[in-house]
C-alpha cells in the first residue's frame, strides 16, 4: 500500500463568495452563476418575528473542503475563506468535526451523507454542539469524484411565518451550490513535504529537545491555559519532541502566517503513529497552537512507514517497498522514497535513493537480517551490519512483516515498519 501523503493541502480551491442579501431575499431569490470549477456557496436562512417585525438569521458559507469519511462522505464549509493550513488540518483529522484551533470560533456548516443520514443532512457544528438544519438533502451527490450539492431545501419560515406580510420574499431554509473534489492525504508528495522548511524547523527543535525536552516544548507552544485542548496539545507536542525517534513529515500546508504538518512514526510493534501539528507565526517565531496524535496499531493490507539516514543521501522517507526471495541471495526487502521497479539493486541505486535489507537466516516463519545496503545516484553504496535490529519478524510463502530499528550511538539510522506481499511487483 502506498503511504505517501500530499505536500501542501490536497485539492486546495479558491472559492468565490456571493454576498448575501437582506430581508428582501435577493441573495436567495437567484443563485450565483454556476461555476465550472470547484466552488462553494450555501445560504441558510431562518425567519422569526419580534414586535411585529421580521427577523432574518442568514449565514452565507463561501469556502470548504470535501472528503470521504469512515461510513460516508461530506463537506465542511465556513463563512470566511479557509487557509491552506486549515484545509489540511480538516483532511488530516478525517472526521469533519469542528475544531476551534482550525476554524476559529464561528460555527461551520457540515453537509454529510452517511449511515446516520442516508438521505443527507445539513448540520451547523461548533465547539460543544451540533444543530440539524435539514435531515434530507435531495440535491446532495457523493457518488463520484467530487461532492455536489445543489437546490433549495426547506422553508425559512418553517411553514408558520409568511414573510410577504412583512414586505419580504419567501425563502428556502438552505440553498446550495457546491462542487468540491474529494480531498485525501493519499495523493501525496511526501518527498517534498519531508524536505520542506517546516520539516527542517521540526528537526531543529527535536535536536534541541534532546538535551532539554520540557524547556523546548514549553518555549515552542502558544496555547492559552483556558483552551479546552490545552492539556492534550501540550501532552502530544511533548511526546513528539521527546519520545518519537524518527518521524517523517508526510504532508505540509503553509499560508500567510501558519503551517500545518502531518507526521508519521513507525509503531513499536506494528502499524504506525500519526500526528497533526498546527503552527502560527507569533512575531518572527513559529509556535505550535494545536497538536494531536493517533495510533494505527492494526493495519490491513500492505503498508510501509519509516525513514533511513545516510551521510551522503541525508534523511530519506520510506514510502515504497518490495520484498522477494532472490536466487543466490535469499530473502530481500527493498525500501525507497520512490516506486521500486523489478530490477537489480545495482540498477536501482543508479536511479533513486535505496535501502536493501538482506536476511542472513530463516527459521520457520522467522528471519533476521544480516546486512543493510544504502545508496543512490552518484553515491557509493554503504553496507552496515544489521546486528539485532529486527523485531517481530514474520514471513511465509505470501507475506513478510517486521520492524527494523538500527541505532548508531544516540542516532537512529534506520526505522521502518512494514507488511508486504512477498514476491509482489512492489509499490
C-alpha positions as CSV (number, residue, x, y, z in Angstrom):
1,X,0.0,0.0,0.0
2,X,1.4,3.4,-0.9
3,X,1.5,5.6,2.2
4,X,2.8,8.8,0.7
5,X,1.0,12.0,1.7
6,X,0.4,15.3,0.0
7,X,2.6,18.3,0.4
8,X,0.5,21.4,0.6
9,X,-3.1,20.8,1.1
10,X,-4.8,18.4,-1.3
11,X,-7.3,20.0,-3.7
12,X,-7.0,23.5,-2.2
13,X,-9.6,25.5,-4.0
14,X,-10.1,29.2,-4.1
15,X,-13.8,29.8,-3.8
16,X,-15.7,33.0,-4.7
17,X,-18.2,34.2,-2.2
18,X,-21.5,35.7,-3.2
19,X,-22.7,38.4,-1.0
20,X,-25.9,37.7,0.9
21,X,-28.8,40.0,0.6
22,X,-31.1,41.5,3.2
23,X,-34.6,40.5,4.3
24,X,-35.9,41.1,0.8
25,X,-34.2,37.9,-0.3
26,X,-32.1,39.0,-3.2
27,X,-29.3,36.5,-2.4
28,X,-31.7,33.6,-2.2
29,X,-34.0,34.6,-5.0
30,X,-31.3,34.0,-7.5
31,X,-28.4,31.6,-7.0
32,X,-24.9,32.6,-8.0
33,X,-23.9,31.8,-11.6
34,X,-22.8,28.2,-11.6
35,X,-19.0,28.0,-11.8
36,X,-17.4,25.3,-13.9
37,X,-14.6,24.6,-11.4
38,X,-14.7,23.8,-7.7
39,X,-16.8,26.2,-5.7
40,X,-19.0,26.5,-2.6
41,X,-21.9,28.8,-1.9
42,X,-24.5,27.9,0.6
43,X,-27.1,30.3,2.1
44,X,-29.0,29.3,5.3
45,X,-31.9,31.5,6.3
46,X,-34.3,31.3,9.3
47,X,-37.2,33.7,9.8
48,X,-38.6,34.7,13.2
49,X,-40.7,37.6,14.4
50,X,-40.3,40.1,17.2
51,X,-42.6,43.1,18.0
52,X,-44.4,42.5,14.6
53,X,-41.1,42.7,12.8
54,X,-39.5,40.1,10.6
55,X,-36.1,38.9,11.9
56,X,-33.8,37.2,9.4
57,X,-31.0,35.0,10.6
58,X,-28.8,34.5,7.5
59,X,-25.5,32.8,7.1
60,X,-23.5,32.6,3.8
61,X,-20.8,29.8,3.5
62,X,-18.2,30.6,0.9
63,X,-15.4,28.1,1.3
64,X,-14.8,24.5,2.4
65,X,-13.3,21.1,1.9
66,X,-14.9,17.8,1.0
67,X,-13.7,14.3,1.9
68,X,-14.8,10.7,2.4
69,X,-15.2,9.6,6.0
70,X,-15.5,6.1,7.5
71,X,-19.1,5.5,6.7
72,X,-19.9,8.1,4.1
73,X,-18.8,11.5,2.7
74,X,-19.3,15.1,3.4
75,X,-18.0,18.7,3.3
76,X,-17.2,21.2,6.0
77,X,-18.0,24.8,4.9
78,X,-17.1,28.1,6.5
79,X,-18.4,31.7,6.3
80,X,-14.9,33.1,5.6
81,X,-12.2,31.7,3.3
82,X,-10.3,28.8,4.8
83,X,-6.5,28.9,4.8
84,X,-4.5,26.1,3.3
85,X,-3.4,25.2,6.8
86,X,-7.0,24.8,8.0
87,X,-7.9,22.6,5.0
88,X,-5.1,20.2,5.6
89,X,-6.0,20.0,9.3
90,X,-9.6,19.1,8.4
91,X,-8.5,16.4,5.9
92,X,-5.8,15.0,8.3
93,X,-8.3,14.9,11.2
94,X,-10.6,12.9,8.9
95,X,-13.9,13.3,10.6
96,X,-15.4,16.6,9.6
97,X,-15.7,17.6,13.2
98,X,-15.5,21.2,14.4
99,X,-12.2,22.3,15.9
100,X,-11.7,25.9,17.1
101,X,-7.9,25.8,16.7
102,X,-8.5,25.1,13.0
103,X,-11.7,27.0,12.1
104,X,-11.9,29.8,14.7
105,X,-14.8,30.4,17.0
106,X,-17.6,30.8,14.3
107,X,-19.8,27.8,13.7
108,X,-19.3,25.8,10.4
109,X,-21.8,24.0,8.2
110,X,-21.4,20.3,7.6
111,X,-23.1,18.7,4.6
112,X,-23.0,14.9,5.1
113,X,-24.3,11.6,3.8
114,X,-23.6,8.6,5.9
115,X,-25.3,5.7,7.8
116,X,-26.9,8.2,10.3
117,X,-28.2,10.5,7.5
118,X,-28.6,8.2,4.4
119,X,-30.6,10.9,2.6
120,X,-28.0,13.6,3.5
121,X,-28.1,16.3,6.1
122,X,-27.1,19.9,6.7
123,X,-25.8,20.5,10.2
124,X,-24.4,23.5,12.0
125,X,-21.3,22.4,14.0
126,X,-19.5,24.3,16.8
127,X,-17.3,23.6,19.7
128,X,-19.9,22.0,22.0
129,X,-23.0,21.4,19.9
130,X,-24.4,20.2,16.6
131,X,-27.7,21.5,15.2
132,X,-29.5,19.8,12.4
133,X,-30.9,22.2,9.9
134,X,-32.3,19.7,7.4
135,X,-32.2,15.9,7.6
136,X,-32.7,15.2,3.9
137,X,-30.8,16.8,1.0
138,X,-32.2,15.5,-2.3
139,X,-29.6,17.6,-4.2
140,X,-26.6,16.1,-2.4
141,X,-24.5,13.6,-4.5
142,X,-21.4,12.0,-3.1
143,X,-21.0,9.0,-5.5
144,X,-18.4,10.5,-7.9
145,X,-15.0,12.0,-7.5
146,X,-16.5,15.2,-6.1
147,X,-19.2,16.3,-3.7
148,X,-22.1,18.1,-5.5
149,X,-24.9,19.8,-3.6
150,X,-27.5,21.9,-5.5
151,X,-31.0,23.2,-5.0
152,X,-33.3,24.5,-2.3
153,X,-34.3,22.7,0.9
154,X,-36.9,23.5,3.5
155,X,-38.7,26.8,4.3
156,X,-37.0,29.6,6.2
157,X,-40.4,30.4,7.9
158,X,-40.9,26.7,8.9
159,X,-44.4,26.9,7.4
160,X,-45.6,29.2,10.2
161,X,-44.2,32.6,9.1
162,X,-45.2,34.3,5.9
163,X,-42.5,36.8,5.0
164,X,-44.7,38.5,2.4
165,X,-46.8,40.0,5.2
166,X,-43.6,41.9,6.2
167,X,-42.6,43.0,2.7
168,X,-40.1,40.3,2.2
169,X,-40.0,37.3,-0.2
170,X,-40.4,33.6,0.7
171,X,-37.1,31.8,1.0
172,X,-35.8,28.2,1.4
173,X,-34.1,27.2,4.6
174,X,-31.0,26.0,2.8
175,X,-29.9,27.0,-0.7
176,X,-26.9,25.0,-2.1
177,X,-24.5,25.5,-4.9
178,X,-21.4,23.3,-4.1
179,X,-19.0,21.4,-6.2
180,X,-15.8,20.3,-4.4
181,X,-13.4,17.5,-5.2
182,X,-12.9,14.9,-2.5
183,X,-9.6,15.7,-0.7
184,X,-7.4,13.0,0.6
185,X,-4.0,12.5,2.1
186,X,-3.2,9.6,-0.1
187,X,-2.2,11.5,-3.3
188,X,0.9,13.0,-1.7
189,X,4.2,14.5,-2.5
190,X,5.7,13.3,0.8
191,X,9.3,13.7,-0.6
192,X,8.7,17.5,-0.9
193,X,7.0,17.6,2.5
194,X,9.9,15.9,4.2
195,X,12.3,18.3,2.6
196,X,10.3,21.4,3.4
197,X,11.4,24.4,5.6
198,X,8.7,23.3,8.1
199,X,10.2,19.8,8.3
200,X,13.7,21.4,8.9
201,X,12.2,23.5,11.7
202,X,10.8,20.4,13.3
203,X,14.1,18.6,13.2
204,X,16.0,21.5,14.6
205,X,13.6,21.6,17.5
206,X,13.9,17.9,18.1
207,X,17.7,18.3,18.2
208,X,17.4,21.0,20.8
209,X,14.9,18.9,22.8
210,X,17.4,16.0,23.1
211,X,19.1,17.9,25.9
212,X,16.1,19.9,27.3
213,X,12.8,18.4,26.1
214,X,10.5,20.1,28.5
215,X,12.1,23.5,28.1
216,X,11.9,23.3,24.3
217,X,8.3,22.1,24.4
218,X,7.2,24.9,26.6
219,X,9.0,27.6,24.7
220,X,7.6,26.4,21.3
221,X,4.0,26.3,22.5
222,X,1.4,29.1,22.3
223,X,-1.8,27.7,23.7
224,X,-4.0,29.6,26.2
225,X,-4.3,27.9,29.5
226,X,-8.1,28.1,29.3
227,X,-8.2,26.5,25.8
228,X,-10.1,23.2,26.1
229,X,-7.4,21.5,24.1
230,X,-4.5,22.9,26.1
231,X,-3.7,19.8,28.0
232,X,-4.0,17.4,25.1
233,X,-1.9,19.7,22.8
234,X,0.8,20.1,25.5
235,X,1.0,16.3,26.1
236,X,1.0,15.4,22.3
237,X,3.7,18.0,21.5
238,X,5.9,16.9,24.3
239,X,5.5,13.3,23.3
240,X,6.5,14.1,19.7
241,X,9.6,16.0,20.8
242,X,10.7,13.6,23.5
243,X,9.6,10.1,22.5
244,X,9.2,9.9,18.8
245,X,12.5,8.5,17.4
246,X,12.4,9.2,13.7
247,X,9.3,10.9,12.4
248,X,8.8,11.8,8.7
249,X,6.8,14.8,7.6
250,X,4.3,13.3,5.2
251,X,2.2,16.5,4.4
252,X,2.7,20.2,4.8
253,X,0.4,23.2,4.1
254,X,1.5,26.7,4.6
255,X,-0.2,30.1,4.3
256,X,0.4,33.7,5.2
257,X,1.2,33.2,8.9
258,X,0.6,29.5,9.5
259,X,1.8,26.0,8.7
260,X,0.2,22.6,9.3
261,X,2.3,19.4,9.4
262,X,1.3,15.7,9.3
263,X,3.9,13.4,10.7
264,X,4.3,9.6,10.8
265,X,6.4,7.4,13.0
266,X,6.8,3.6,12.8
267,X,4.8,1.8,15.6
268,X,6.6,0.0,18.4
269,X,5.3,-3.5,17.5
270,X,3.3,-2.9,14.3
271,X,1.5,-0.2,12.4
272,X,2.4,3.4,12.9
273,X,1.6,6.7,14.8
274,X,0.4,9.8,13.1
275,X,0.5,13.4,14.4
276,X,-1.2,16.6,13.3
277,X,0.8,19.7,14.3
278,X,-0.7,23.2,13.6
279,X,1.6,26.3,13.9
280,X,1.3,30.0,13.7
281,X,3.9,32.8,13.4
282,X,4.0,34.9,16.5
283,X,6.2,37.8,15.6
284,X,9.1,36.1,13.8
285,X,8.8,32.8,15.7
286,X,6.9,29.7,14.8
287,X,4.7,28.5,17.6
288,X,2.6,25.3,18.0
289,X,-1.0,26.2,18.6
290,X,-2.5,22.7,18.4
291,X,-1.2,19.1,18.3
292,X,-2.7,15.7,18.4
293,X,-1.6,12.1,17.8
294,X,-3.4,8.9,17.0
295,X,-2.3,5.2,16.7
296,X,-2.8,2.8,13.9
297,X,-1.8,-0.4,15.6
298,X,-3.6,-2.8,13.3
299,X,-3.3,-2.0,9.6
300,X,-4.9,-4.3,6.9
301,X,-3.1,-5.0,3.7
302,X,0.4,-3.8,2.6
303,X,2.0,-0.8,4.2
304,X,5.4,0.7,4.9
305,X,6.3,3.6,7.2
306,X,9.8,4.8,8.1
307,X,13.0,6.5,7.1
308,X,16.7,5.9,6.9
309,X,19.7,8.2,7.3
310,X,22.9,8.2,5.2
311,X,25.7,10.7,5.4
312,X,25.7,11.2,1.6
313,X,22.0,10.8,1.0
314,X,20.7,12.6,4.0
315,X,17.4,11.6,5.6
316,X,15.2,9.5,3.3
317,X,11.5,9.0,4.0
318,X,10.5,5.4,3.2
319,X,7.3,5.5,1.1
320,X,7.6,2.4,-1.1
321,X,8.8,-1.2,-0.6
322,X,9.2,-4.5,-2.4
323,X,10.0,-7.9,-1.0
324,X,11.2,-11.1,-2.7
325,X,13.2,-14.3,-2.3
326,X,16.1,-14.0,-4.8
327,X,18.2,-16.8,-6.1
328,X,21.6,-16.8,-4.6
329,X,20.7,-14.1,-2.1
330,X,17.7,-15.3,-0.2
331,X,15.0,-13.1,1.5
332,X,15.4,-9.4,0.4
333,X,13.4,-6.3,1.1
334,X,13.9,-3.1,-0.8
335,X,12.9,0.3,0.5
336,X,12.8,3.7,-1.2
337,X,11.1,7.1,-1.4
338,X,10.1,6.3,-5.0
339,X,8.3,3.4,-6.7
340,X,10.6,0.4,-7.0
341,X,10.9,-1.5,-10.3
342,X,11.6,-5.2,-10.5
343,X,15.3,-4.5,-11.3
344,X,18.6,-5.5,-9.7
345,X,19.7,-3.3,-6.7
346,X,22.8,-2.2,-8.7
347,X,20.5,-0.7,-11.3
348,X,18.0,0.8,-8.8
349,X,20.7,2.8,-6.9
350,X,21.7,4.5,-10.1
351,X,18.2,6.0,-10.4
352,X,16.9,6.5,-6.8
353,X,17.7,6.5,-3.1
354,X,17.6,2.9,-1.9
355,X,17.8,0.7,1.2
356,X,18.2,-3.0,0.8
357,X,17.8,-5.4,3.7
358,X,19.2,-8.9,3.2
359,X,18.2,-11.8,5.5
360,X,21.1,-14.0,6.7
361,X,18.9,-16.6,8.5
362,X,15.4,-18.0,8.2
363,X,13.9,-20.4,10.7
364,X,10.3,-21.5,10.5
365,X,8.3,-18.3,9.9
366,X,11.0,-16.2,11.5
367,X,14.0,-14.4,9.9
368,X,16.7,-12.0,10.8
369,X,18.5,-9.5,8.5
370,X,22.3,-9.7,8.3
371,X,23.2,-6.5,6.3
372,X,21.7,-3.3,5.1
373,X,22.9,-1.6,1.9
374,X,22.2,2.2,1.3
375,X,22.9,4.0,-1.9
376,X,21.7,6.4,-4.6
377,X,22.6,8.2,-7.8
378,X,26.3,9.3,-7.6
379,X,26.7,7.9,-4.1
380,X,28.7,4.8,-3.2
381,X,26.8,2.0,-1.6
382,X,27.2,1.9,2.2
383,X,26.9,-1.6,3.8
384,X,26.2,-1.9,7.5
385,X,25.7,-4.9,9.8
386,X,22.1,-5.4,10.8
387,X,23.0,-6.7,14.3
388,X,19.9,-7.3,16.4
389,X,17.9,-4.6,14.7
390,X,15.0,-6.8,13.5
391,X,11.8,-7.0,15.7
392,X,8.7,-9.1,15.3
393,X,9.8,-10.7,12.0
394,X,7.4,-13.0,10.2
395,X,7.5,-14.5,6.7
396,X,5.6,-17.2,5.0
397,X,5.1,-18.1,1.3
398,X,3.0,-15.0,0.6
399,X,3.8,-12.2,3.1
400,X,6.6,-10.7,5.2
401,X,6.3,-8.2,8.1
402,X,8.6,-6.7,10.7
403,X,10.2,-3.7,12.3
404,X,13.7,-2.5,11.7
405,X,15.3,-0.1,14.1
406,X,19.1,0.3,13.7
407,X,20.7,2.8,16.0
408,X,24.2,4.3,15.9
409,X,25.1,5.9,19.2
410,X,22.1,8.1,20.0
411,X,21.1,8.5,16.4
412,X,18.6,6.3,14.6
413,X,20.0,5.2,11.2
414,X,17.0,3.0,10.1
415,X,13.5,2.9,11.5
416,X,10.8,1.2,9.4
417,X,7.7,-0.9,9.9
418,X,6.3,-2.9,7.1
419,X,3.8,-5.6,6.0
420,X,4.3,-6.6,2.3
421,X,3.3,-9.2,-0.2
422,X,6.3,-11.5,-0.8
423,X,7.3,-11.7,-4.4
424,X,5.0,-8.8,-5.4
425,X,5.7,-6.2,-8.0
426,X,6.3,-3.6,-5.3
427,X,4.7,-0.2,-4.7
